[in-house]
Amino acid sequence: MKSSYNILMYSHDTYGLGHIRRAMAIASNLRDPHINILILTGSPIAGRFAFPDQIDFVRIPGMIKSTNEQYLPLSIKINPEHALNIRKNIITATAKTFRPHLFIVDKEPLGLKKEILPTLQWFRRSLPSTRTIVGLRDIMDESSVIQSDWKKKRVYKIMDELYNEIWVYGIREFYDPIREYSIPESVGRKMIFTGYIPRKVANKKRLHKIRKKHAPKDGEKLVVVTAGGGGDGYGMMHSFLSMLESETRPPPFKSILITGPFMPKKKRDEIFERAKGLGIRTWQFYQRMEEMLAAADLVVSMGGYNTVCEILSHGTVSLIIPRETPRKEQLIRAQVLHNQNMVDYIPWNSCSSQLLRKKVLDLLEHPEPYQEAISRFQLTGLDIMHQRLEAFRNKEL
């Protein structure tokens, strides 16, 4: 009989939905009857997700970025340093009590403001059998920004000394972080390129119901516009509604807007009111997002990592309008995937109503080149992670 195997995951979740959704996707697919998974998260909406058996979470106080270097408590009104100390103590205490066999850190090798550094050091000192992994997105930001930031924070040294492996959730042939971020050879040898992370595929019966409800006429097209977490999604939603408002007659497709739970209330209310005037259904948060993305003929998004993985998992054609501040990650991803003919995109500053209308109509009328490229693409992320996990458990590595 196999003994239980404990996995601790850390997701700092200062903003948006991406981190908790990625953690949930990985946890849901790594679990088995002998694996316990505990997720450390600062997400204020972690409780809205359905957690399967043997997966649970520990909520640490939420923080939100006010400047590039300063974070403030999201809900409790206390000194930021006090809030960070609470987070750090909860993380360290959880690690010492749970005693995981595997510790997976999402995106930030040091955690928020170096809050997981004491935990990483404790593992090396007191529980060296724990394997430590940091999982990086396919693209973090433009090269010069990452190189400067990682040198200043000594990230290269930490990855070399305190991590067993670095999982990159992307494809090296598409974008090579070893080259782009000047990764030292000792760190580069630890890098495992998993490929993109597939998401739960929606039930066909449910998809039929969704399409029948929102695009009831035969042959009617459905466009879903999603801003992810929504904190910085107003501009994209505004552009899409402005395009529709400039039309002199109804467009030849139905639209659904999902703003995300973090769009500021005043802006969200405006989007809802304008959409209502156009007869468009809107949601703040849609729990079964995979169903909506799969039911669509076209998804318009900002191209965050998780949204892109969900779209590609369902083979849906997509148009990306990537933000370019405070990071260029979404723009670079849109360009990389456009080069593979898997998405189309409009640079943020070029997004006029006229160009947006042309792109939407072209993609709805001629989706075949994109569908063909997506159909050949394999999302291998979870398969590679399973292989690594089995090797760890069997002590082959």
Residue, then its C-alpha position, 0 to 999 in steps of 0.5 A: m500500500k502506498s503511503s500518502y504524499n503531501i504537496l504544498m503549493y504557493s500562489h501569492d495572488t496579489y491581483g487577478l484570477g490567473h494564479i489561483r486558476r493555474a494552481m487549481a488546474i495543476a492541483s486537480n490533475l496531480r491529485d490521486p487517492h494517495i496525494n494530499i494537496l494544500i494551496l497557500t493563496g492570497s486570493p480573496i475569491a478562493g472560496r468561490f472555487a469548488f475544491p475536489d477531495q484531498i485538495d484544500f487551501v490556506r488563506i493568507p491575507g490578501m495584498i494589492k500592488s500600489t506601486n512597483e515595489q509597494y503592496l498594501p493589505l487588500s482588506i484588513k487596515i493594518n501596516p503593510e509590513h505587519a500584513l506581510n509578517i502575518r503572511k510569512n508566518i502563516i506560510t512558514a508554520t504551514a510548511k513546518t506542520f504539513r511537511p510536504h514532499l513537494f513544494i511548488v511555487d507559482k511564478e515568483p521564486l522569492g514569493l511576494k517581498k521575499e516572504i517564502l525565502p525563510t520556508l525555502q531555507w528551512f526546507r534546505r536546513s531541516l527537511p532536505s528531502t522536500r523537492t522544491i519547484v518554481g513554475l514560471r509562465d511561458i513569458m514573464d516580461e521583456s528581457s531587459v526588465i526581467q534581467s534587471d529585476w532578477k539581478k537586483k533581487r538575486v533571483y538567479k542565486i536563489m534558483d541555483e541554491l534553493y530550487n531542485e527544478i524550474w518548470v517553465y509552462g511553455i515551449r522553448e522553441f516558441y520563446d526561450p527564457i534561457r536566452e532571453y533572460s540570460i539564465p546561468e548554465s547552472v540554473g538552465r540545467k534545472m529547467i524543464f519545459t512542460g509545454y502549456i497547461p491544458r484545462k478541463v474540456a467542457n461537456k458537449k451536452r452543456l455546450h449545446k445548452i449554452r449555445k441554444k440559450h445565447a445564440p438560438k438561431d441556426g448558424e448564429k455566431l457567438v462572441v465571448v469577451t473576457a477580461g480575466g480578473g478584470g482589474d485592468g480590463y475596462g479598456m478592452m471592454h470599452s473598445f468592444l462596446s464602442m465598436l457595437e455602439s458605432e454600428t447603424r444596425p445589429p451586428p451579425f453575431k451575439s455577444i457575451l461580456i464577462t468583466g471579472p470580479f476585480m474590475p472597479k465597481k464604477k467601471r463595471d457598472e458602466i460596462f453593464e449599463r452600456a451592454k444592457g442598452l445593446g441587449i448583451r448579457t454580462w457577468q461579473f464572474y462565471q464559475r464554469m468559464e471553460e464552458m463559455l469559452a468552448a461554446a464561443d465561435l470567437v473569444v476576445s481577451m487580453g491574452g493572459y496565460n490562463t485564458v490562452c490555455e483555456i482557449l487553446s484547450h477547446g480549440t476556439v478561435s481568439l482575438i487578443i488585445p494585450r495590455e502593454t503596461p505594467r508588463k509586456e508579457q501579454l503582447i509578447r505572448a500574442q506575437v509569439l502565438h500569432n507567429q504560430n498562426m494560433v491567434d490574431y491580435i491587435p496592439w493596444n494603441s491600434c484598437s480602433s472600432q473600425l479595425l476591431r470590427k474588421k478583425v472580428l468579422d474576418l475571424l468569424e467568417h474565415p476561422e479555418p487557418y487558426q482552427e487547423a493550427i490549433s488542432r495540431f497543437q498539443l498542450t503537454g503541461l500536465d503530462i510532463m508534470h505527472q511524469r516528474l511527480e511519478a519519478f519523485r515518488n518512485k525516487e528515480l530522480 
